[in-house]
Amino acid sequence: MKKRIKKNKNFNINQKSFYFEDYLETNKKKIFSQKNNFSHDRIYLLFFLFISLILIFSIRIVHVSMSKIEIYDNFNSLNKFSVLRRDIVDRNGVLISRNVTSFHAAVNPKLIKNKDNFLIKLRLNFPELPIKKIKKRLYQDKYFYLKKRINQIDKEKFWSLGEKGIIFEPFQSRIYTHANLFSHIVGQVDFDNYGISGIEKFFDKDLKENEKINQPLKLTLDTNIQHLISKELNKALITFNATGGGALLMNVNTGEILSLVSLPDFDINERAAITDKKYINRITKGVYELGSIFKTFTVAIALENKIVKPDTIIKNIPRTIKCSNHEISDVKKFPENLSVEDILIRSSNVGTLLIARKIGEEKYKKFINNSNLLKNSKIQLEEVGTPLKFNWDKCKLETVSYGHGITTTPLQAATVYASLVNGGKIIEPSLIKKNDKKKYETLISNETSKIINRILRKVVTQEEGTAKLANIEGYYVGGKTGTSQNYNFKDENLNTFISIFPFQKPKYVLLIMFENPQVAKNLIYDYKGAKIKAFRNEAGWNSVYVAGKIIEKIGPILAIKNKDFNDQYVAEKIN
């Protein structure tokens, strides 16, 4: 028993020892295993954190990229008009119109950290901006414009706010270096940089040609002359209290227009829609009864058809002639017998009517048709007026002979005058220099043209002439006046003077017109050394006077006063 018990004890001891050792061994393994697991967990954790950081960083990059994409999408959608256009220059290369890079100030709200603070800065620096609207759009988190077409000062002010959410969008803008000076010719472009009027519209496609982008479009205009004429015309508008006015200077041999002024004008840099009728281009689009300037046409037709000579006497000219229900009379009392040239010099309505009756309707119609007087001008502008249609009914020949009952544009009238005085060749007005050497059709003979030039000179030089105030020494001006009612406003006058110079071999035609001018009571005229106060409201007292002032100023630029015209022999021959 005892031995068994002992054995059992030993067994137990041995068993105990075994378990203890096993336990220790197991524990060691567990501790080692735990250590290994802990190390792995740390690695996994670090790896997870690393991956997480990469993911967060990637998401941030994508977010910023998407923000940029949104900006550029807006940029591209709103800048489809980044259209380049060629420069426009005058005949001497002086810049008239050019494309420049301008900016819009836009906002990406997602890049504005403190929106309330941003609004405060805007209110302080830009009190003119609609803060309430901006606030609403700002919190909508959508891309929008703060201010379009900003100047350099505004750009610097926006920049100084220090907000990366302000985006400066570049775009192509059209600037006009002379503001009002060429407003009725050059025209405008819209916000997409496409031509909507004037030269800009007529040559829109040509101005956008990539192949020509560095080649400016050269006009026939002269900036210096345009400035001088515009200045004198603006001054005259005030002096005579006229509602409107216009001037045209054209080369009689080529049709090239050196100056075209219509008043009132406007600043084309404003890019506003000009809808008021007062801003009409009076020279190209205005349609008027131009009155007595038509008498020159009547005399030219009669001379060309050998019906009369300049010294042919028209006898027994009555003071008044009744035609149908109309009474046609002269403003002044003239002698009963007048030569053909005297009828034109004195501007007799009745005398001209009698010449027209000798011509007959068919020959008169032929001249009107051949001269293109009643057709739309082919000038490089879309702002061209269409003369009113009329029928050659009873008394129409009589009234047309002195410029009543027939309408045309001042441009067309001046163009016909150019054809009458340049030797008879029919020309077309142009704002672009022409290199064509085409054969010109003729309106009248060179012989008739010379006779007309001499008579027009006498209208200026003779005491009985209606244009004495245009007798500027050294420039040998000729011309014809026209005073008529404005058919649009029957109680208003339309006063016109078409001059040519130098008359012996004309180079230029200058048209001056005023709508509803008043007597300039405070103006003192200097005529042949005498001081004369104005007392009448006819073309001779305003349009003629202004034409003389203009010719005096532009003459040196045109080089009219050169050796050819100052030569004593020529001067004596002319006089």
VEXTOR-169550 format. One record per residue (C-alpha): residue in one letter; x, y, z; residue number from 0. Coordinates in pm, 1 decimal. Layout:
residuo u v w num
A X Y Z NUM
...
This chain:
residuo u v w num
M 0.0 0.0 0.0 0
K 263.1 235.1 106.8 1
K 473.5 153.8 -194.0 2
R 174.6 213.1 -423.8 3
I 103.3 538.6 -263.3 4
K 456.9 637.3 -309.8 5
K 449.4 540.2 -665.1 6
N 141.9 744.1 -706.2 7
K 307.0 1037.4 -543.9 8
N 604.3 1006.6 -768.7 9
F 375.7 982.2 -1057.3 10
N 195.7 1291.6 -953.6 11
I 512.3 1472.0 -901.1 12
N 633.7 1365.3 -1231.2 13
Q 303.7 1459.2 -1382.1 14
K 312.0 1792.6 -1219.2 15
S 662.3 1852.9 -1340.8 16
F 566.7 1759.0 -1687.0 17
Y 275.1 1999.6 -1695.7 18
F 481.3 2276.0 -1548.8 19
E 753.5 2237.4 -1804.4 20
D 496.0 2207.5 -2077.7 21
Y 324.9 2515.5 -1954.2 22
L 645.2 2711.8 -1946.5 23
E 724.5 2596.5 -2294.7 24
T 376.6 2680.9 -2413.5 25
N 388.3 3019.0 -2248.1 26
K 712.0 3097.2 -2415.6 27
K 556.2 3006.9 -2747.8 28
K 247.0 3216.4 -2673.6 29
I 451.6 3517.4 -2566.2 30
F 666.4 3483.9 -2875.2 31
S 356.2 3443.5 -3087.9 32
Q 194.3 3748.6 -2928.3 33
K 504.0 3950.9 -2989.4 34
N 500.7 3843.8 -3351.7 35
N 129.9 3927.5 -3382.3 36
F 185.1 4268.9 -3227.1 37
S 461.4 4345.2 -3473.7 38
H 241.3 4238.5 -3762.8 39
D -46.8 4450.7 -3636.6 40
R 174.5 4756.3 -3619.0 41
I 291.7 4694.6 -3969.0 42
Y -66.1 4646.6 -4088.7 43
L -170.9 4961.5 -3905.9 44
L 109.3 5167.1 -4051.5 45
F 37.1 5026.1 -4393.0 46
F -332.0 5113.2 -4353.5 47
L -248.4 5463.4 -4243.3 48
F -11.0 5505.3 -4535.7 49
I -271.0 5381.2 -4782.2 50
S -531.9 5605.2 -4621.6 51
L -309.5 5910.2 -4656.3 52
I -243.0 5830.4 -5018.8 53
L -615.4 5788.6 -5077.6 54
I -698.3 6114.8 -4903.7 55
F -429.6 6295.7 -5097.7 56
S -555.9 6144.3 -5423.2 57
I -912.0 6246.8 -5347.0 58
R -791.0 6600.7 -5275.3 59
I -605.2 6614.5 -5604.4 60
V -911.7 6490.6 -5790.0 61
H -1126.5 6747.3 -5609.4 62
V -898.1 7033.8 -5698.1 63
S -871.9 6904.5 -6052.1 64
M -1249.2 6889.3 -6080.1 65
S -1267.5 7245.9 -5949.5 66
K -1021.3 7353.4 -6214.5 67
I -1213.9 7163.7 -6478.9 68
E -1524.7 7349.8 -6367.2 69
I -1340.3 7679.2 -6396.7 70
Y -1205.2 7598.4 -6738.8 71
D -1539.6 7464.1 -6855.7 72
N -1694.2 7794.0 -6760.1 73
F -1401.7 7978.0 -6913.2 74
N -1435.3 7793.4 -7240.3 75
S -1811.6 7821.9 -7254.3 76
L -1797.6 8192.4 -7198.4 77
N -1501.7 8265.0 -7419.0 78
K -1605.8 8108.6 -7743.7 79
F -1568.1 8457.8 -7888.7 80
S -1191.5 8467.5 -7859.9 81
V -1191.0 8574.5 -8225.0 82
L -890.3 8761.4 -8355.0 83
R -946.2 9050.3 -8596.2 84
R -711.5 9245.3 -8817.4 85
D -620.7 9604.2 -8739.5 86
I -795.0 9880.9 -8930.1 87
V -577.5 10177.2 -9029.4 88
D -617.3 10496.0 -9232.8 89
R -446.3 10569.9 -9566.1 90
N -126.9 10673.2 -9381.7 91
G -116.0 10369.6 -9152.8 92
V -260.8 10551.4 -8850.1 93
L -433.7 10299.7 -8623.2 94
I -815.8 10319.0 -8610.9 95
S -919.4 9981.8 -8464.8 96
R -733.6 9696.6 -8292.2 97
N -794.9 9378.3 -8091.8 98
V -653.8 9374.2 -7738.1 99
T -668.4 9120.3 -7456.6 100
S -910.5 9235.6 -7186.9 101
F -1046.9 9065.0 -6876.3 102
H -1364.3 8967.5 -6693.0 103
A -1346.3 8933.1 -6312.7 104
A -1512.6 8601.8 -6218.8 105
V -1546.5 8406.6 -5892.6 106
N -1516.8 8037.9 -5810.8 107
P -1699.2 8025.1 -5471.3 108
K -1545.1 7688.4 -5383.1 109
L -1206.5 7859.1 -5355.7 110
I -1331.6 8133.4 -5122.4 111
K -1258.3 8021.9 -4761.9 112
N -1427.0 8306.1 -4571.5 113
K -1721.9 8420.5 -4777.1 114
D -1848.0 8676.6 -4527.3 115
N -1507.1 8839.3 -4510.1 116
F -1490.2 8833.7 -4890.2 117
L -1821.7 9017.8 -4914.6 118
I -1702.0 9283.6 -4669.6 119
K -1388.6 9345.4 -4879.2 120
L -1599.8 9372.3 -5193.3 121
R -1834.7 9623.5 -5031.7 122
L -1544.0 9841.6 -4918.4 123
N -1351.6 9835.0 -5246.4 124
F -1636.7 9809.4 -5497.8 125
P -1942.0 9989.7 -5353.8 126
E -2100.2 9998.7 -5701.6 127
L -2134.7 9617.5 -5714.7 128
P -2472.1 9452.9 -5623.6 129
I -2356.1 9286.1 -5301.0 130
K -2691.7 9118.9 -5228.4 131
K -2692.4 8940.2 -5563.1 132
I -2327.9 8847.4 -5525.1 133
K -2394.5 8704.3 -5177.9 134
K -2675.9 8489.1 -5309.7 135
R -2464.6 8350.4 -5592.6 136
L -2163.7 8309.8 -5367.5 137
Y -2349.5 8072.3 -5135.2 138
Q -2486.0 7878.7 -5431.1 139
D -2126.8 7770.7 -5496.0 140
K -2157.4 7831.7 -5867.8 141
Y -1905.6 8005.3 -6089.0 142
F -2018.5 8360.4 -6174.1 143
Y -1895.1 8701.1 -6289.1 144
L -1826.7 8987.4 -6052.2 145
K -1766.3 9242.3 -6326.5 146
K -1723.8 9215.8 -6702.2 147
R -1483.8 9412.1 -6917.5 148
I -1278.0 9549.3 -6631.2 149
N -1009.4 9812.4 -6677.0 150
Q -655.0 9788.5 -6546.5 151
I -737.1 9984.6 -6229.3 152
D -1023.0 9747.5 -6140.7 153
K -804.2 9447.3 -6217.1 154
E -538.0 9567.2 -5972.8 155
K -803.0 9637.6 -5706.1 156
F -947.8 9286.7 -5741.5 157
W -596.5 9146.0 -5730.7 158
S -520.0 9333.3 -5407.7 159
L -807.9 9156.0 -5228.7 160
G -581.6 8852.6 -5208.1 161
E -852.6 8597.7 -5288.7 162
K -749.2 8300.1 -5501.0 163
G -1115.3 8246.6 -5582.4 164
I -1111.9 8555.2 -5811.6 165
I -1041.8 8445.8 -6166.6 166
F -935.2 8688.6 -6440.9 167
E -1075.5 8558.2 -6767.8 168
P -896.9 8690.0 -7078.4 169
F -1094.2 8766.7 -7392.3 170
Q -1048.8 8951.4 -7720.1 171
S -1177.9 9307.0 -7708.6 172
R -1199.2 9565.3 -7987.5 173
I -1077.0 9917.0 -7914.5 174
Y -1116.9 10227.1 -8129.0 175
T -835.5 10473.7 -8083.8 176
H -1032.1 10779.9 -8196.4 177
A -1359.6 10724.3 -8006.6 178
N -1621.6 10931.0 -8196.7 179
L -1413.8 11033.2 -8496.2 180
F -1499.0 10740.9 -8727.3 181
S -1814.3 10614.4 -8555.4 182
H -2035.4 10625.8 -8866.4 183
I -1777.6 10455.1 -9085.9 184
V -1589.1 10195.7 -8884.8 185
G -1895.7 10071.1 -8696.1 186
Q -1896.0 9826.6 -8404.9 187
V -1845.3 9465.9 -8300.2 188
D -2065.9 9273.5 -8057.1 189
F -1953.3 9105.5 -7734.4 190
D -1852.7 8800.4 -7937.1 191
N -1617.3 9018.6 -8143.2 192
Y -1822.7 8987.6 -8462.4 193
G -1894.3 9293.7 -8677.3 194
I -2245.3 9438.3 -8643.1 195
S -2218.4 9768.0 -8833.6 196
G -2001.1 9978.1 -9061.6 197
I -1669.2 9856.0 -9198.5 198
E -1652.0 9599.6 -8916.6 199
K -1962.6 9428.5 -9050.3 200
F -1900.3 9470.5 -9423.3 201
F -1551.0 9318.5 -9396.6 202
D -1628.2 9087.3 -9104.2 203
K -1512.1 8767.7 -9276.4 204
D -1207.0 8933.5 -9427.3 205
L -1102.4 9085.2 -9093.2 206
K -1102.0 8739.4 -8931.9 207
E -890.7 8560.5 -9192.3 208
N -598.4 8392.8 -9015.7 209
E -375.6 8422.5 -9321.2 210
K -410.9 8802.0 -9315.5 211
I -422.1 8854.5 -8938.6 212
N -98.8 9056.8 -8937.3 213
Q -198.6 9263.4 -9239.0 214
P -408.4 9566.8 -9142.1 215
L -711.5 9666.2 -9346.9 216
K -618.2 10002.9 -9494.9 217
L -896.3 10258.1 -9555.3 218
T -886.8 10560.8 -9784.4 219
L -964.0 10791.2 -9490.0 220
D -717.8 11049.2 -9361.5 221
T -725.9 11086.3 -8981.9 222
N -586.3 11441.5 -8981.0 223
I -837.0 11563.9 -9237.0 224
Q -1120.8 11379.7 -9061.6 225
H -1027.2 11551.5 -8737.0 226
L -1014.8 11900.0 -8890.9 227
I -1347.3 11862.0 -9072.5 228
S -1517.6 11710.5 -8768.8 229
K -1394.4 11993.3 -8548.6 230
E -1522.5 12263.4 -8784.1 231
L -1854.2 12085.8 -8834.2 232
N -1910.0 12043.5 -8459.9 233
K -1834.5 12411.3 -8407.0 234
A -2077.1 12505.7 -8685.9 235
L -2353.0 12290.5 -8538.4 236
I -2339.8 12510.2 -8228.4 237
T -2297.7 12836.7 -8420.3 238
F -2603.4 12772.9 -8638.9 239
N -2797.6 12574.7 -8378.2 240
A -2854.8 12294.5 -8631.7 241
T -3009.5 11958.8 -8538.8 242
G -2763.3 11765.6 -8751.9 243
G -2493.9 11794.1 -9013.1 244
G -2262.0 11606.8 -9243.9 245
A -1951.0 11640.4 -9458.1 246
L -1793.3 11434.3 -9735.1 247
L -1454.6 11476.7 -9903.5 248
M -1394.6 11259.2 -10208.9 249
N -1132.3 11228.3 -10480.3 250
V -1322.9 11302.2 -10803.3 251
N -1103.0 11077.9 -11016.3 252
T -1092.8 10762.2 -10804.9 253
G -1398.5 10788.3 -10580.6 254
E -1173.8 10743.5 -10275.6 255
I -1328.8 10899.5 -9966.1 256
L -1082.0 11092.0 -9751.3 257
S -1333.0 11205.7 -9492.8 258
L -1691.9 11127.1 -9399.5 259
V -1850.0 11298.7 -9100.2 260
S -2206.6 11269.7 -8974.9 261
L -2333.6 11453.8 -8665.7 262
P -2438.5 11376.0 -8402.9 263
D -2189.8 11096.4 -8359.7 264
F -2111.4 10855.6 -8072.6 265
D -1822.3 10681.6 -7897.9 266
I -1793.9 10337.0 -8056.5 267
N -1590.1 10210.5 -7759.4 268
E -1913.0 10207.4 -7559.4 269
R -2043.6 9923.4 -7780.7 270
A -2399.1 10031.5 -7712.0 271
A -2686.6 9962.2 -7946.4 272
I -2738.8 10291.9 -8129.0 273
T -3105.2 10296.1 -8217.4 274
D -3191.8 10666.3 -8193.3 275
K -3265.1 10811.2 -8541.0 276
K -3049.2 11113.9 -8465.4 277
Y -2743.1 10886.9 -8497.9 278
I -2821.5 10796.7 -8859.2 279
N -2534.9 10823.7 -9105.4 280
R -2664.1 11134.2 -9281.9 281
I -2421.1 11108.7 -9570.7 282
T -2478.8 10748.2 -9678.1 283
K -2817.9 10655.8 -9533.6 284
G -3001.1 10987.4 -9508.2 285
V -3241.4 11040.7 -9799.7 286
Y -3325.1 11404.1 -9881.5 287
E -3458.1 11649.4 -10135.8 288
L -3134.7 11835.8 -10198.0 289
G -3282.5 12130.3 -10383.1 290
S -3089.6 12356.6 -10619.3 291
I -2780.8 12137.3 -10655.1 292
F -2994.0 11953.8 -10916.4 293
K -2987.1 12265.3 -11136.1 294
T -2630.3 12175.8 -11229.3 295
F -2755.8 11842.7 -11363.9 296
T -3020.4 12019.3 -11573.6 297
V -2770.5 12258.4 -11729.1 298
A -2521.7 11974.1 -11791.2 299
I -2784.9 11767.1 -11976.1 300
A -2881.3 12062.5 -12193.9 301
L -2516.7 12139.7 -12277.6 302
E -2433.5 11775.1 -12346.3 303
N -2722.6 11737.4 -12587.3 304
K -2630.7 12062.6 -12767.2 305
I -2969.5 12208.2 -12681.6 306
V -2811.6 12525.1 -12540.2 307
K -2473.6 12691.7 -12496.4 308
P -2354.9 12868.8 -12180.8 309
D -2433.9 13207.4 -12334.2 310
T -2771.7 13106.0 -12479.5 311
I -3030.1 13362.0 -12364.2 312
I -3354.1 13231.2 -12217.8 313
K -3597.1 13512.2 -12287.8 314
N -3911.7 13632.3 -12113.6 315
I -3864.3 13437.2 -11790.8 316
P -4179.9 13491.2 -11585.7 317
R -4168.2 13541.6 -11211.4 318
T -4409.5 13251.1 -11163.4 319
I -4511.8 12948.8 -11371.7 320
K -4819.3 12744.1 -11303.5 321
C -4788.0 12370.4 -11364.4 322
S -5105.4 12173.0 -11297.4 323
N -5208.8 12290.3 -10950.2 324
H -4856.7 12398.1 -10853.1 325
E -4708.2 12745.6 -10866.9 326
I -4335.9 12755.4 -10924.6 327
S -4156.6 13083.0 -10859.1 328
D -3821.2 13239.5 -10773.4 329
V -3736.5 13368.6 -10427.8 330
K -3567.0 13676.0 -10570.9 331
K -3661.2 13899.9 -10859.7 332
F -3436.7 13825.7 -11159.0 333
P -3407.0 13993.8 -11500.2 334
E -3653.7 13865.5 -11761.4 335
N -3372.3 13757.7 -11989.4 336
L -3089.9 13542.6 -11852.4 337
S -2815.6 13334.4 -12011.1 338
V -2797.1 12965.5 -11928.9 339
E -2490.6 13013.9 -11708.0 340
D -2655.0 13311.7 -11533.9 341
I -2957.5 13094.6 -11451.7 342
L -2723.9 12852.9 -11272.1 343
I -2512.9 13126.4 -11109.3 344
R -2820.8 13310.8 -10971.8 345
S -3007.7 12981.8 -10908.0 346
S -3334.0 13060.9 -11084.9 347
N -3607.0 12796.6 -11040.3 348
V -3817.9 12922.0 -11329.3 349
G -3523.5 12964.3 -11565.6 350
T -3405.2 12607.7 -11489.6 351
L -3758.1 12477.6 -11547.6 352
L -3766.4 12636.0 -11892.0 353
I -3432.7 12470.4 -11978.3 354
A -3571.6 12132.5 -11862.8 355
R -3869.7 12169.0 -12093.9 356
K -3628.5 12217.1 -12382.9 357
I -3449.1 11893.9 -12276.9 358
G -3761.4 11680.2 -12253.4 359
E -3848.8 11393.9 -12023.4 360
E -3673.3 11113.6 -12214.7 361
K -3329.9 11274.1 -12216.5 362
Y -3365.0 11373.2 -11851.0 363
K -3464.6 11017.3 -11755.0 364
K -3163.6 10880.3 -11941.0 365
F -2927.2 11103.6 -11745.9 366
I -3084.5 11009.4 -11412.0 367
N -3055.2 10639.6 -11491.6 368
N -2697.9 10660.9 -11622.7 369
S -2579.7 10863.2 -11323.9 370
N -2704.9 10603.3 -11070.6 371
L -2852.8 10892.2 -10877.4 372
L -3155.9 10690.4 -10767.5 373
K -2973.1 10362.5 -10706.1 374
N -2818.3 10237.4 -10384.1 375
S -2455.1 10328.5 -10352.7 376
K -2200.1 10046.0 -10379.0 377
I -1987.5 10186.4 -10098.6 378
Q -1843.5 9932.5 -9848.3 379
L -2112.5 9994.6 -9587.7 380
E -2450.4 9835.7 -9526.8 381
E -2587.0 10164.6 -9390.2 382
V -2698.2 10290.3 -9731.6 383
G -3022.4 10473.9 -9800.4 384
T -3262.6 10398.7 -10084.1 385
P -3407.3 10700.3 -10271.3 386
L -3786.4 10718.6 -10272.5 387
K -3957.6 10590.0 -10583.9 388
F -4155.6 10834.1 -10792.5 389
N -4344.8 10839.9 -11117.4 390
W -4273.2 11073.9 -11404.7 391
D -4620.6 11217.9 -11396.9 392
K -4729.9 11566.4 -11495.0 393
C -4496.7 11843.2 -11374.1 394
K -4238.9 11593.2 -11248.1 395
L -3985.7 11702.8 -11509.2 396
E -4035.3 12065.1 -11407.9 397
T -3992.7 12006.4 -11034.1 398
V -3702.5 11760.8 -11067.6 399
S -3512.9 12019.3 -11273.9 400
Y -3452.6 12232.0 -10962.0 401
G -3437.9 11945.1 -10708.0 402
H -3793.5 11927.9 -10580.3 403
G -3993.4 11602.3 -10566.4 404
I -3687.1 11379.0 -10605.8 405
T -3474.5 11230.6 -10329.8 406
T -3127.1 11084.2 -10303.2 407
T -2844.3 11051.1 -10052.7 408
P -2575.5 11320.5 -10014.8 409
L -2319.2 11053.3 -10107.0 410
Q -2487.3 10983.6 -10441.4 411
A -2528.3 11352.8 -10517.5 412
A -2158.5 11420.0 -10448.8 413
T -2061.4 11118.8 -10662.8 414
V -2259.4 11255.4 -10960.2 415
Y -2088.9 11593.5 -10912.8 416
A -1753.8 11414.8 -10920.3 417
S -1849.4 11261.6 -11256.9 418
L -1959.9 11600.4 -11391.4 419
V -1630.0 11772.1 -11309.4 420
N -1368.7 11495.4 -11365.6 421
G -1406.2 11491.5 -11741.6 422
G -1730.6 11296.9 -11741.0 423
K -1624.9 10949.7 -11622.0 424
I -1866.3 10765.3 -11395.1 425
I -1700.8 10663.4 -11067.9 426
E -1806.2 10473.9 -10759.1 427
P -1737.2 10595.0 -10405.7 428
S -1500.1 10377.8 -10205.4 429
L -1350.4 10347.8 -9858.2 430
I -1088.3 10103.7 -9986.4 431
K -813.7 10188.5 -10233.2 432
K -883.0 10032.2 -10571.9 433
N -612.4 9899.8 -10797.8 434
D -838.1 9812.6 -11088.7 435
K -767.5 9970.4 -11423.6 436
K -1111.4 9925.5 -11567.6 437
K -1249.7 10139.2 -11841.9 438
Y -1487.9 10399.1 -11708.5 439
E -1822.4 10470.9 -11867.4 440
T -1892.5 10836.1 -11937.3 441
L -2179.0 11050.0 -11817.9 442
I -2092.9 11361.3 -12015.5 443
S -1815.1 11465.1 -12251.8 444
N -1489.4 11620.4 -12138.9 445
E -1590.1 11940.3 -12319.1 446
T -1917.9 11967.4 -12124.9 447
S -1731.2 11892.2 -11802.6 448
K -1494.1 12185.6 -11857.1 449
I -1786.1 12421.2 -11920.8 450
I -1960.2 12307.0 -11599.8 451
N -1639.9 12364.5 -11401.7 452
R -1612.0 12722.9 -11526.3 453
I -1974.6 12798.1 -11442.3 454
L -1940.8 12648.2 -11093.2 455
R -1638.2 12870.8 -11037.9 456
K -1848.9 13175.7 -11127.1 457
V -2112.0 13073.4 -10868.7 458
V -1838.3 13144.2 -10613.4 459
T -1662.5 13445.3 -10767.5 460
Q -1938.4 13657.1 -10920.4 461
E -2136.9 13909.0 -10722.0 462
E -2467.0 13746.0 -10821.9 463
G -2344.2 13399.9 -10721.1 464
T -2488.2 13216.7 -10421.9 465
A -2155.5 13085.5 -10283.2 466
K -1936.5 13394.3 -10247.4 467
L -1823.8 13302.9 -9892.9 468
A -1636.2 13002.8 -10033.5 469
N -1404.3 13215.3 -10243.6 470
I -1089.1 13118.7 -10055.9 471
E -776.9 13278.0 -10197.9 472
G -543.6 13037.2 -10374.4 473
Y -771.8 12735.0 -10384.9 474
Y -1000.4 12818.5 -10680.9 475
V -1320.0 12678.5 -10538.0 476
G -1632.0 12622.1 -10743.7 477
G -1968.3 12481.2 -10638.5 478
K -2344.3 12498.0 -10613.5 479
T -2576.3 12566.3 -10321.6 480
G -2901.6 12394.1 -10236.1 481
T -3165.2 12515.7 -9990.2 482
S -3473.2 12301.1 -9953.7 483
Q -3733.9 12179.9 -9713.3 484
N -3659.4 11861.6 -9524.8 485
Y -3932.1 11632.6 -9657.0 486
N -3934.3 11447.7 -9322.0 487
F -3995.0 11775.6 -9136.0 488
K -4158.2 12030.0 -9364.2 489
D -4092.4 12320.1 -9128.7 490
E -3717.2 12257.2 -9135.3 491
N -3457.3 12364.7 -9389.3 492
L -3193.4 12143.0 -9541.3 493
N -2895.6 12349.0 -9655.5 494
T -2630.5 12195.1 -9880.5 495
F -2320.1 12311.1 -10063.5 496
I -2125.2 12088.5 -10302.2 497
S -1787.5 12239.2 -10384.2 498
I -1508.2 12137.5 -10619.1 499
F -1143.8 12244.5 -10610.2 500
P -924.8 12340.7 -10787.2 501
F -1184.8 12409.2 -11055.7 502
Q -958.7 12406.9 -11366.6 503
K -869.7 12042.6 -11308.4 504
P -1075.4 11931.1 -11007.6 505
K -923.5 11686.6 -10766.6 506
Y -1173.6 11692.6 -10480.8 507
V -1541.9 11735.8 -10416.1 508
L -1649.9 11856.9 -10071.5 509
L -2013.5 11835.8 -9959.8 510
I -2136.9 12023.2 -9651.1 511
M -2495.0 11995.6 -9524.9 512
F -2696.2 12111.1 -9223.3 513
E -3036.9 12009.1 -9100.4 514
N -3252.1 12299.2 -8979.3 515
P -2976.4 12557.5 -8925.1 516
Q -3074.2 12894.1 -8774.8 517
V -2952.6 13244.1 -8853.6 518
A -2627.1 13301.3 -8665.2 519
K -2709.7 13650.7 -8539.8 520
N -2382.4 13691.7 -8352.1 521
L -2163.5 13580.0 -8642.5 522
I -1978.7 13847.1 -8840.8 523
Y -1878.7 13741.0 -9192.3 524
D -1560.6 13868.5 -9351.2 525
Y -1630.9 13914.2 -9718.3 526
K -1398.2 14103.8 -9949.7 527
G -1268.4 14312.5 -9661.1 528
A -1616.3 14405.5 -9541.8 529
K -1781.5 14293.1 -9218.3 530
I -2127.9 14150.1 -9281.5 531
K -2387.7 14031.1 -9031.8 532
A -2604.8 13731.7 -9116.2 533
F -2966.8 13809.5 -9189.8 534
R -3075.9 13509.7 -9400.5 535
N -3096.1 13135.5 -9347.6 536
E -2989.5 12994.7 -9682.2 537
A -2705.5 12757.8 -9770.1 538
G -2489.3 13052.1 -9877.9 539
W -2484.0 13177.0 -9518.6 540
N -2396.6 12852.6 -9342.3 541
S -2295.1 12554.1 -9560.5 542
V -2087.1 12774.5 -9793.5 543
Y -1925.7 12958.3 -9504.1 544
V -1824.6 12632.8 -9329.9 545
A -1694.9 12481.2 -9655.8 546
G -1464.1 12781.5 -9695.1 547
K -1332.7 12741.0 -9340.9 548
I -1268.2 12370.9 -9397.8 549
I -1091.4 12415.1 -9733.3 550
E -861.4 12673.2 -9573.3 551
K -756.6 12418.6 -9309.7 552
I -731.5 12101.4 -9517.6 553
G -583.9 12262.4 -9827.3 554
P -220.7 12247.6 -9709.7 555
I -259.1 11879.0 -9619.6 556
L -400.9 11803.4 -9961.7 557
A -116.9 11996.5 -10121.6 558
I -354.9 12196.9 -10332.1 559
K -158.7 12513.4 -10270.4 560
N 144.0 12399.5 -10466.6 561
K 344.9 12525.8 -10758.5 562
D 90.1 12411.1 -11014.7 563
F -173.2 12634.6 -10865.9 564
N 39.9 12922.0 -10745.7 565
D 207.0 12965.2 -11079.1 566
Q 132.7 13317.3 -11194.9 567
Y 45.6 13213.6 -11549.5 568
V -207.6 12961.8 -11428.7 569
A -349.7 13207.8 -11177.3 570
E -391.7 13475.1 -11443.5 571
K -549.5 13226.4 -11681.6 572
I -792.1 13113.0 -11415.5 573
N -897.0 13462.3 -11320.5 574
